[in-house]
Amino acid sequence: MTVNHIVIGGGTGFIGTALVNAFKQRGFCPIIISRMPGPFRMSWHDLERDGLPKNTTAVVNVAGQNILDPTQRWTPGFKQNIWNSRVETTKLLARAVTACPPKVFVTISGVAYYPPDEKEYNEESICNKYDFLSELCHEWEDAAKLPKDLNVRQAIIRSGVVLGRTGGMIKQIFIPFYVGLGGPIGSGKQPMPWIHIDDISNIFVNVVENDNVSGIFNGVAPQVVTNKEFTDAFASALWRPAKIPVPEFALALAFNRERAKIMTEGQKVIPKRVLESGFKYKYPTIDLACNDIAKW
């Protein structure tokens, strides 16, 4: 019996761990590319030297250093790490895919591809680079490009804010909200493109398993909400008040203004092609997502 191996770059992170579990449930044998040794793992150096393992049917990359790591100052060195952990790992995987083609190659990107304004954007929207984060998303996606004559199905998932108890934004804000010290960021009027961790994982699974699916997909929930609406939903799920706003200047001081824009600005992003593909969301509304996260 042939084992279907799926190689996952960044498989030990918040999203990657969820993906590994999701693909295992679907009968795949995940092999994680990681800096840490262990069973069913390989290093980035191993990949560069030896290429993809035998019987690799799918390759997924969700590698990327946490941009909002509060222990890291927003220095040129940290920005380069942010860049390399996304762009260079994707380039390395694209070379490995070209040398030994699997059936499908799926990579992640971000909704910072779209400008933070009043327009609604879907996967067909064409946007120019406007700052460091948007340039990162453009280069991240360009790094995944394969030769046109290579018979590999390809997809890119532009992820919004991923909500889950074990990582990401929720892990950072859970305790302040739990003790009643949560609140909106700034005015709270900025859009917050979001998705539950189970749904982003299932979008990846759907793309890998569905031979008719390729191209760009917005990894966001169908309900567009503001930061204030998320704040109210999360506080309500925890049965806590959330009346203490976080001033924009405080975030700019803590994270640097360029990085703080991830929280103080937002994009109205619609998952048009995800819905057209027939994908069914487990948590299509912010209330359902927050109630699930709060009950863990």
PLY file of the C-alpha trace (Angstrom):
ply
format ascii 1.0
element vertex 296
property float x
property float y
property float z
element edge 295
property int vertex1
property int vertex2
end_header
0.00 0.00 0.00
1.37 3.43 -1.01
1.50 6.00 1.77
0.46 9.52 0.78
3.05 11.80 2.27
2.27 15.48 2.71
5.23 17.74 3.44
4.33 20.70 5.68
6.70 23.63 6.10
6.08 25.31 9.45
4.22 22.29 10.78
5.09 22.99 14.43
3.49 26.45 14.61
-0.05 27.41 15.56
-1.59 26.85 12.12
0.85 24.10 11.18
0.00 21.96 14.20
-3.69 22.18 13.34
-2.92 21.24 9.73
-0.88 18.20 10.77
-3.79 16.93 12.87
-6.33 17.65 10.12
-4.36 15.83 7.44
-3.71 12.85 9.73
-7.47 12.51 10.15
-7.78 12.38 6.37
-5.30 9.51 6.06
-2.18 11.46 5.05
1.24 10.90 6.59
2.53 14.41 7.39
6.26 15.09 7.29
7.13 18.35 9.02
9.96 20.63 7.94
11.30 22.04 11.17
14.43 23.30 12.89
13.74 20.80 15.69
14.61 17.11 15.09
12.08 14.35 15.68
10.12 11.51 14.06
8.49 12.33 10.71
10.51 15.54 10.52
13.17 16.93 8.26
15.16 20.14 8.39
15.24 22.87 5.77
18.85 21.82 5.13
17.67 18.24 4.55
15.14 19.53 2.02
17.76 21.58 0.19
20.20 18.65 0.11
17.90 15.67 -0.49
14.71 17.13 -1.94
11.19 15.89 -1.17
10.67 12.44 0.38
9.47 9.55 -1.80
5.72 9.32 -2.40
5.14 13.00 -1.61
1.71 13.77 -3.06
1.23 17.26 -1.60
3.38 20.10 -0.28
2.07 22.86 1.99
3.96 25.85 3.40
2.71 27.82 6.41
6.17 28.72 7.75
6.69 32.23 9.08
8.00 33.90 12.22
5.34 35.54 14.39
5.20 39.19 13.32
3.53 40.24 16.59
6.03 38.49 18.87
6.08 40.93 21.83
9.61 39.84 22.80
11.05 41.08 19.49
11.74 44.74 18.68
10.84 45.94 15.18
14.42 46.20 13.96
15.84 45.73 10.43
17.20 42.37 11.59
13.80 41.16 12.84
12.11 42.40 9.66
14.64 40.39 7.64
13.83 37.30 9.73
10.12 37.88 9.05
10.90 38.12 5.33
13.23 35.13 5.12
10.98 32.84 7.16
8.23 33.36 4.57
9.78 34.23 1.23
12.96 32.16 1.35
11.27 29.03 2.72
8.66 29.28 -0.03
11.38 29.64 -2.68
13.16 26.58 -1.30
9.98 24.51 -1.41
9.17 25.76 -4.92
12.60 24.52 -6.09
12.02 21.15 -4.43
8.56 20.88 -6.02
10.04 21.72 -9.43
12.71 19.03 -9.04
10.30 16.31 -7.90
6.71 17.37 -8.65
3.92 16.31 -6.29
0.25 16.56 -7.27
-0.40 19.84 -5.45
1.51 22.75 -3.90
-0.35 25.03 -1.46
1.14 28.07 0.26
-0.12 30.66 2.69
-0.05 34.44 2.33
-1.81 37.27 4.16
-4.73 39.65 3.73
-2.23 42.52 4.04
-2.08 42.03 0.25
-5.21 44.25 0.23
-5.16 47.93 1.30
-6.85 48.96 4.58
-9.63 51.16 3.20
-13.42 51.14 2.85
-13.55 48.94 -0.25
-14.46 45.26 -0.20
-11.86 42.98 -1.74
-12.14 39.44 -3.09
-9.67 37.08 -4.70
-10.07 38.77 -8.09
-9.00 42.18 -6.76
-5.62 43.35 -8.08
-3.72 45.52 -5.59
-0.43 47.37 -5.64
2.22 47.27 -2.93
1.67 50.04 -0.37
3.89 49.23 2.65
6.30 46.63 4.08
3.58 44.09 4.88
1.87 44.35 1.48
5.24 44.06 -0.26
5.93 40.99 1.88
2.67 39.38 0.74
3.38 40.10 -2.93
6.91 38.67 -2.74
5.68 35.71 -0.66
3.22 34.80 -3.41
5.76 35.40 -6.17
8.18 33.05 -4.40
5.70 30.19 -4.84
5.53 30.49 -8.63
6.36 27.33 -10.54
7.38 26.79 -14.17
4.30 27.04 -16.40
4.89 23.65 -17.98
5.09 21.86 -14.61
2.05 19.64 -14.08
1.42 20.65 -10.46
-1.88 22.07 -9.23
-1.23 25.18 -7.15
-3.13 27.36 -4.67
-2.40 30.30 -2.39
-4.49 31.01 0.71
-4.48 34.60 1.96
-5.14 34.19 5.66
-6.86 36.64 7.96
-6.48 36.72 11.77
-6.68 33.09 12.86
-8.70 32.58 16.03
-7.91 29.62 18.29
-7.24 29.12 21.98
-3.75 27.66 21.62
-2.07 30.42 19.64
-2.22 33.58 17.62
-4.06 36.66 18.83
-6.38 34.83 21.24
-3.47 33.39 23.21
-2.13 36.91 23.77
-5.43 38.54 24.77
-7.18 35.70 26.61
-6.04 36.53 30.14
-6.71 40.31 29.91
-10.21 39.58 28.61
-10.76 36.82 31.17
-10.03 39.18 34.07
-12.25 41.89 32.60
-9.50 44.14 31.25
-10.21 43.62 27.55
-11.40 46.23 25.12
-11.34 47.42 21.51
-8.17 48.63 19.80
-8.37 52.35 19.20
-11.82 53.31 17.93
-12.59 49.67 17.20
-14.12 50.70 13.87
-11.38 49.10 11.76
-12.35 45.90 9.91
-10.92 42.66 11.27
-10.71 39.88 8.68
-10.79 36.69 10.76
-11.21 32.91 10.58
-11.46 30.07 13.11
-8.45 27.73 13.25
-10.63 24.73 12.28
-11.92 26.50 9.18
-8.51 27.63 7.91
-7.27 24.05 8.41
-10.26 22.64 6.54
-9.75 25.10 3.67
-6.22 23.71 3.23
-7.58 20.14 3.34
-10.29 21.01 0.83
-7.75 22.55 -1.56
-5.38 19.58 -1.31
-8.10 16.96 -1.80
-10.18 18.69 -4.48
-8.57 18.27 -7.90
-10.75 21.02 -9.38
-9.52 23.73 -6.99
-6.59 26.04 -7.75
-5.58 29.69 -7.63
-6.06 32.34 -4.95
-8.38 31.85 -1.96
-9.12 34.27 0.86
-8.76 32.38 4.13
-11.31 34.46 6.02
-14.81 33.90 7.41
-17.77 35.12 5.34
-18.89 37.53 8.08
-17.11 40.89 7.93
-16.71 42.37 11.43
-15.01 45.33 13.05
-12.53 45.06 15.91
-15.26 46.37 18.25
-17.70 43.68 17.10
-15.07 40.99 17.70
-14.30 42.48 21.13
-17.98 42.42 22.12
-18.43 38.84 20.88
-15.35 37.51 22.68
-16.17 39.32 25.93
-19.75 38.06 25.78
-18.56 34.48 25.23
-16.39 34.82 28.35
-19.18 36.55 30.30
-16.86 39.48 30.96
-17.01 43.23 30.33
-14.70 44.73 27.70
-14.77 48.49 28.22
-11.07 49.39 28.38
-9.86 50.47 24.92
-6.23 50.03 23.93
-4.95 53.40 22.62
-3.27 53.34 19.23
-0.30 55.30 20.54
0.34 52.63 23.18
0.52 49.91 20.52
2.76 52.12 18.38
5.11 52.51 21.34
5.09 48.80 22.14
5.29 47.37 18.61
6.38 50.27 16.35
3.76 52.07 14.25
4.52 50.07 11.09
3.91 46.76 12.85
1.00 48.02 14.99
-0.97 48.69 11.79
-1.81 44.97 11.75
-4.03 45.72 14.76
-5.02 49.35 14.24
-5.99 49.01 10.57
-7.86 46.31 8.69
-9.23 45.19 5.35
-12.73 44.21 4.22
-12.00 40.82 2.67
-14.61 38.51 1.14
-13.94 34.77 0.58
-15.74 34.76 -2.79
-13.85 31.85 -4.36
-13.89 29.81 -1.14
-17.70 30.00 -1.08
-17.93 29.29 -4.82
-15.84 26.14 -4.30
-18.63 24.75 -2.11
-16.66 24.94 1.13
-18.86 24.82 4.24
-17.69 26.87 7.22
-17.94 25.30 10.66
-17.80 28.77 12.26
-19.24 31.29 9.75
-20.06 33.93 12.39
-17.92 35.61 15.04
-20.35 34.60 17.80
-20.03 30.90 16.93
-16.24 31.16 16.76
-15.87 33.03 20.05
-18.27 30.72 21.89
-16.23 27.71 20.77
-12.94 29.29 21.81
-14.28 30.38 25.20
-15.61 26.96 26.19
-12.25 25.16 25.96
0 1
1 2
2 3
3 4
4 5
5 6
6 7
7 8
8 9
9 10
10 11
11 12
12 13
13 14
14 15
15 16
16 17
17 18
18 19
19 20
20 21
21 22
22 23
23 24
24 25
25 26
26 27
27 28
28 29
29 30
30 31
31 32
32 33
33 34
34 35
35 36
36 37
37 38
38 39
39 40
40 41
41 42
42 43
43 44
44 45
45 46
46 47
47 48
48 49
49 50
50 51
51 52
52 53
53 54
54 55
55 56
56 57
57 58
58 59
59 60
60 61
61 62
62 63
63 64
64 65
65 66
66 67
67 68
68 69
69 70
70 71
71 72
72 73
73 74
74 75
75 76
76 77
77 78
78 79
79 80
80 81
81 82
82 83
83 84
84 85
85 86
86 87
87 88
88 89
89 90
90 91
91 92
92 93
93 94
94 95
95 96
96 97
97 98
98 99
99 100
100 101
101 102
102 103
103 104
104 105
105 106
106 107
107 108
108 109
109 110
110 111
111 112
112 113
113 114
114 115
115 116
116 117
117 118
118 119
119 120
120 121
121 122
122 123
123 124
124 125
125 126
126 127
127 128
128 129
129 130
130 131
131 132
132 133
133 134
134 135
135 136
136 137
137 138
138 139
139 140
140 141
141 142
142 143
143 144
144 145
145 146
146 147
147 148
148 149
149 150
150 151
151 152
152 153
153 154
154 155
155 156
156 157
157 158
158 159
159 160
160 161
161 162
162 163
163 164
164 165
165 166
166 167
167 168
168 169
169 170
170 171
171 172
172 173
173 174
174 175
175 176
176 177
177 178
178 179
179 180
180 181
181 182
182 183
183 184
184 185
185 186
186 187
187 188
188 189
189 190
190 191
191 192
192 193
193 194
194 195
195 196
196 197
197 198
198 199
199 200
200 201
201 202
202 203
203 204
204 205
205 206
206 207
207 208
208 209
209 210
210 211
211 212
212 213
213 214
214 215
215 216
216 217
217 218
218 219
219 220
220 221
221 222
222 223
223 224
224 225
225 226
226 227
227 228
228 229
229 230
230 231
231 232
232 233
233 234
234 235
235 236
236 237
237 238
238 239
239 240
240 241
241 242
242 243
243 244
244 245
245 246
246 247
247 248
248 249
249 250
250 251
251 252
252 253
253 254
254 255
255 256
256 257
257 258
258 259
259 260
260 261
261 262
262 263
263 264
264 265
265 266
266 267
267 268
268 269
269 270
270 271
271 272
272 273
273 274
274 275
275 276
276 277
277 278
278 279
279 280
280 281
281 282
282 283
283 284
284 285
285 286
286 287
287 288
288 289
289 290
290 291
291 292
292 293
293 294
294 295
